[in-house]
Amino acid sequence: MFKKIWIIAKRDFRSYFTSPIAYIVIGGFLGIMGYMFFSTLFHFQVESARYAQFTGKNIGLTEGVIRPLYGNMNVILLFLVPFITMRLFAEEKKMHTIELLITSPLTLTQIVLGKFTSSLMLILVMLGATLVYPITLIAAGEVDLGPVFSSYLGIILMTSSYLAVGILFSAMTENQIVAGALTFATLLFFWIINWAGQFAGPVFSDLLDQLSLVSHYNNFSQGLINSNDIIFFFSFIGFWLFLTHRILDSYRWR
């Protein structure tokens, strides 16, 4: 099973680099993150000097740079992931290769997981390039590695959730623009869903907070790995991949 998933994943991963998509997404991501890193670092130097002048204490690199930097990374990925996922199934439908794919000696589960793995591999390549930021900070000063590790883990889980949503909408339409737009709108909804909690009662407020992607990432940014957050992300990913499986299954019987 895993060998067949890997075959699909490897094929799709290579296809990213046969078109400008991978280069544009990776280049844009690293360009924006590079700007944010140096901007956050400059802001940290100014604020830490001011803070030390009034309190006699210093702001740590973890609190002043790591947390805001990786929080912003999630926002950037929110915009970029739809460009990664919008073509996964939509292009297959447009090129009329989807029929060959779903009638091949592969199960729908293997196809869905293969597509998901290929997009996750691209994300891991992008995140791997950002390791230069914590390495630079470690060389420049004292950094708590716990929040760095947990932040990366949280980003991978959160971005995997983005990918699962994007794959569903790519499977629903052959129009890549529509798939990308629906993905972004849905992800934005799950980003801001807990904003309505201040107007709802305590029960609905807790429910909305539990459905918020950001709320479940916050513990990771603070160096805390909570089993409740991990279960939420895996359940969220599994739910959207299951819906993708059902969409493809219905398409096979049309």
C-alpha positions as CSV (number, residue, x, y, z in Angstrom):
1,M,0.0,0.0,0.0
2,F,2.7,2.5,1.0
3,K,4.7,1.7,-2.1
4,K,1.7,2.7,-4.3
5,I,1.1,5.8,-2.3
6,W,4.8,6.8,-2.8
7,I,4.5,6.2,-6.5
8,I,1.6,8.7,-6.7
9,A,3.4,11.1,-4.4
10,K,6.6,11.0,-6.3
11,R,4.9,11.5,-9.7
12,D,2.9,14.6,-8.5
13,F,5.9,16.0,-6.6
14,R,8.0,16.0,-9.8
15,S,5.1,17.5,-11.7
16,Y,5.3,20.6,-9.5
17,F,8.7,21.4,-10.8
18,T,7.7,20.9,-14.5
19,S,5.6,24.0,-14.2
20,P,6.3,27.4,-12.8
21,I,4.0,26.8,-9.8
22,A,6.6,25.3,-7.4
23,Y,9.2,27.9,-8.2
24,I,6.8,30.8,-7.8
25,V,5.4,29.5,-4.6
26,I,8.8,28.7,-3.0
27,G,10.3,31.9,-4.2
28,G,7.4,34.0,-3.0
29,F,7.3,32.2,0.3
30,L,11.1,32.6,1.0
31,G,11.1,36.2,-0.2
32,I,8.3,37.2,2.1
33,M,9.6,35.2,5.1
34,G,13.1,36.6,4.6
35,Y,11.7,40.1,4.7
36,M,9.6,39.2,7.8
37,F,12.6,37.7,9.6
38,F,14.8,40.7,9.2
39,S,11.9,43.1,9.9
40,T,11.0,41.1,13.1
41,L,14.7,41.0,14.1
42,F,15.1,44.8,13.6
43,H,11.9,45.4,15.6
44,F,13.1,43.1,18.4
45,Q,16.4,45.0,18.7
46,V,14.6,48.3,19.0
47,E,12.0,47.1,21.5
48,S,14.4,45.0,23.6
49,A,16.7,48.1,24.0
50,R,13.7,50.2,25.0
51,Y,12.4,47.5,27.4
52,A,15.8,47.0,29.0
53,Q,16.1,50.8,29.5
54,F,12.9,50.9,31.5
55,T,12.9,47.6,33.3
56,G,16.5,46.5,33.4
57,K,15.5,43.1,31.8
58,N,15.9,41.7,28.3
59,I,13.3,40.2,26.0
60,G,14.3,36.7,24.9
61,L,14.8,35.8,21.3
62,T,12.1,33.1,21.6
63,E,9.4,35.6,22.8
64,G,10.6,38.5,20.6
65,V,11.4,36.8,17.3
66,I,10.5,33.1,17.2
67,R,6.8,33.3,18.1
68,P,5.8,36.3,15.9
69,L,7.9,34.9,13.0
70,Y,6.2,31.5,12.9
71,G,2.8,33.0,13.6
72,N,3.3,35.1,10.5
73,M,4.5,32.0,8.6
74,N,1.1,30.4,9.1
75,V,-0.6,33.4,7.6
76,I,1.6,33.3,4.5
77,L,0.9,29.6,4.1
78,L,-2.8,30.3,4.3
79,F,-2.5,32.3,1.1
80,L,0.0,30.0,-0.7
81,V,-1.5,26.6,0.0
82,P,-4.5,27.1,-2.4
83,F,-1.9,27.5,-5.2
84,I,-0.3,24.2,-4.3
85,T,-3.5,22.1,-4.0
86,M,-5.8,23.7,-6.7
87,R,-4.2,21.6,-9.5
88,L,-4.0,18.2,-7.8
89,F,-7.3,16.8,-9.1
90,A,-8.6,19.7,-11.1
91,E,-5.9,19.4,-13.7
92,E,-6.5,15.6,-13.9
93,K,-10.1,16.4,-14.7
94,K,-9.2,19.1,-17.2
95,M,-6.8,16.8,-19.0
96,H,-9.2,13.9,-18.8
97,T,-6.6,11.7,-17.0
98,I,-8.8,11.3,-13.9
99,E,-10.6,8.4,-15.6
100,L,-7.4,6.5,-16.1
101,L,-6.3,7.3,-12.5
102,I,-9.4,6.1,-10.8
103,T,-9.6,2.9,-12.9
104,S,-6.0,2.0,-12.4
105,P,-5.0,-0.8,-10.0
106,L,-4.9,1.8,-7.1
107,T,-7.5,2.2,-4.4
108,L,-9.1,5.7,-3.9
109,T,-7.4,5.8,-0.5
110,Q,-4.0,5.4,-2.1
111,I,-4.7,8.0,-4.7
112,V,-5.9,10.6,-2.1
113,L,-3.1,9.9,0.3
114,G,-0.6,10.0,-2.6
115,K,-1.8,13.4,-3.7
116,F,-1.8,14.6,-0.1
117,T,1.7,13.4,0.5
118,S,3.1,15.0,-2.7
119,S,1.8,18.5,-1.6
120,L,3.1,17.9,2.0
121,M,6.5,17.1,0.6
122,L,6.6,20.5,-1.2
123,I,5.6,22.2,2.1
124,L,8.4,20.3,3.9
125,V,10.9,21.6,1.3
126,M,9.7,25.1,1.9
127,L,9.9,24.7,5.7
128,G,13.3,23.1,5.4
129,A,14.7,26.2,3.8
130,T,13.5,28.3,6.8
131,L,15.7,26.4,9.2
132,V,18.3,29.0,8.4
133,Y,16.4,31.5,10.7
134,P,16.6,29.5,14.0
135,I,20.2,28.5,13.1
136,T,21.1,32.2,12.6
137,L,19.4,33.1,16.0
138,I,21.2,30.3,17.8
139,A,24.5,31.6,16.4
140,A,23.7,35.1,17.5
141,G,22.3,34.4,21.0
142,E,20.5,32.1,23.4
143,V,17.4,30.4,21.9
144,D,15.0,28.0,23.6
145,L,14.9,25.1,21.1
146,G,11.6,23.7,22.7
147,P,9.3,26.4,21.1
148,V,11.2,26.2,17.9
149,F,10.6,22.4,17.6
150,S,6.9,22.7,18.7
151,S,6.3,25.7,16.4
152,Y,7.5,23.6,13.4
153,L,5.4,20.7,14.5
154,G,2.4,23.0,14.8
155,I,3.0,24.5,11.4
156,I,3.3,21.1,9.8
157,L,0.0,20.0,11.4
158,M,-1.8,23.3,10.5
159,T,-0.5,23.3,7.0
160,S,-1.5,19.7,6.5
161,S,-5.0,20.8,7.5
162,Y,-4.8,23.5,4.8
163,L,-3.8,20.8,2.3
164,A,-6.6,18.5,3.2
165,V,-9.2,21.2,2.6
166,G,-7.5,22.2,-0.7
167,I,-7.5,18.6,-2.0
168,L,-11.3,18.3,-1.5
169,F,-12.1,21.4,-3.5
170,S,-9.6,20.4,-6.2
171,A,-11.5,17.1,-6.5
172,M,-14.9,18.9,-6.8
173,T,-14.1,21.0,-9.8
174,E,-11.9,21.1,-12.9
175,N,-11.5,24.8,-12.6
176,Q,-8.3,25.5,-10.7
177,I,-9.2,29.1,-9.9
178,V,-12.5,28.1,-8.4
179,A,-10.8,25.3,-6.4
180,G,-8.2,27.8,-5.1
181,A,-10.8,30.5,-4.2
182,L,-13.0,28.0,-2.3
183,T,-10.0,26.6,-0.4
184,F,-8.9,30.1,0.7
185,A,-12.4,31.1,1.7
186,T,-12.9,27.9,3.8
187,L,-9.5,28.2,5.5
188,L,-10.1,31.8,6.3
189,F,-13.4,30.8,7.9
190,F,-11.7,28.4,10.2
191,W,-9.1,31.0,11.0
192,I,-11.7,33.6,12.2
193,I,-14.5,31.4,13.4
194,N,-13.7,32.0,17.0
195,W,-14.0,35.8,16.6
196,A,-17.8,35.3,17.0
197,G,-17.2,33.7,20.4
198,Q,-17.3,37.1,22.1
199,F,-20.9,37.5,20.9
200,A,-22.0,34.0,21.7
201,G,-22.8,32.3,25.0
202,P,-20.2,30.3,26.9
203,V,-21.2,27.0,25.3
204,F,-21.0,28.3,21.8
205,S,-17.9,30.3,22.5
206,D,-16.1,27.1,23.6
207,L,-17.4,25.3,20.6
208,L,-16.2,28.0,18.2
209,D,-12.9,28.1,19.9
210,Q,-12.5,24.3,19.5
211,L,-13.1,24.6,15.7
212,S,-10.6,27.4,15.3
213,L,-7.3,26.3,13.7
214,V,-5.5,29.2,15.3
215,S,-6.6,28.3,18.8
216,H,-5.1,24.8,18.5
217,Y,-1.8,26.2,17.1
218,N,-1.3,28.7,20.0
219,N,-0.1,26.0,22.4
220,F,2.6,24.9,19.9
221,S,3.8,28.5,19.6
222,Q,4.4,28.6,23.3
223,G,6.4,25.3,23.4
224,L,3.4,23.2,24.6
225,I,2.5,20.0,22.8
226,N,-1.1,19.1,23.9
227,S,-2.6,15.8,22.9
228,N,-6.0,17.6,22.4
229,D,-4.5,19.8,19.8
230,I,-2.8,16.9,18.0
231,I,-6.1,14.9,18.0
232,F,-8.0,17.9,16.6
233,F,-5.5,18.3,13.7
234,F,-5.5,14.7,12.8
235,S,-9.3,14.5,13.0
236,F,-9.6,17.7,10.9
237,I,-7.2,16.3,8.2
238,G,-8.9,12.9,8.2
239,F,-12.4,14.4,7.9
240,W,-11.5,16.4,4.7
241,L,-9.6,13.6,3.2
242,F,-12.6,11.3,3.8
243,L,-14.8,13.8,2.0
244,T,-12.4,13.8,-0.9
245,H,-12.5,10.0,-1.0
246,R,-16.3,10.1,-1.2
247,I,-16.3,12.8,-4.0
248,L,-14.0,10.6,-6.1
249,D,-16.1,7.5,-5.4
250,S,-19.2,9.3,-6.6
251,Y,-17.3,10.5,-9.7
252,R,-16.3,6.9,-10.5
253,W,-19.9,5.8,-10.6
254,R,-21.2,8.6,-12.9
